[in-house]
Amino acid sequence: MCQKLVLQGLNRPLKQERDFIRAIGKKIRVRTLAPLQGRRNFTGDLKNFQDGILHLEMGGKMVALSWTEVGKANLVYEFKH
């Protein structure tokens, strides 16, 4: 009998609503399907996820993104020495 151990990598995508709920308080990177506010890439701390809206804090400013507009999202890991 052979068993496989599958480990999710550090760049595990956030795909489902429950993934975003678990990521509250963590830094994430989001790429939207279409440009919003003149950009497609957003990186910040996920402060809340409610009613299909991601609330990101980016450089002291809050940005609200609709979950339906998210093309790709991942946790951002920062390694400290």
GIPE-V220439 format. One record per run of one state. SS is the DSSP state (~ for helix, > for strand, _ for the rest). FROM is the first residue (numbers start at 1). LEN is the number of residues. If there is no record, write none. Layout:
# GIPE-V220439
ss=SS from=FROM len=LEN
ss=SS from=FROM len=LEN
This chain:
# GIPE-V220439
ss=_ from=1 len=12
ss=> from=13 len=1
ss=_ from=14 len=3
ss=~ from=17 len=6
ss=_ from=23 len=4
ss=> from=27 len=10
ss=_ from=37 len=2
ss=> from=39 len=12
ss=_ from=51 len=2
ss=> from=53 len=6
ss=_ from=59 len=2
ss=> from=61 len=6
ss=~ from=67 len=3
ss=> from=70 len=6
ss=_ from=76 len=6
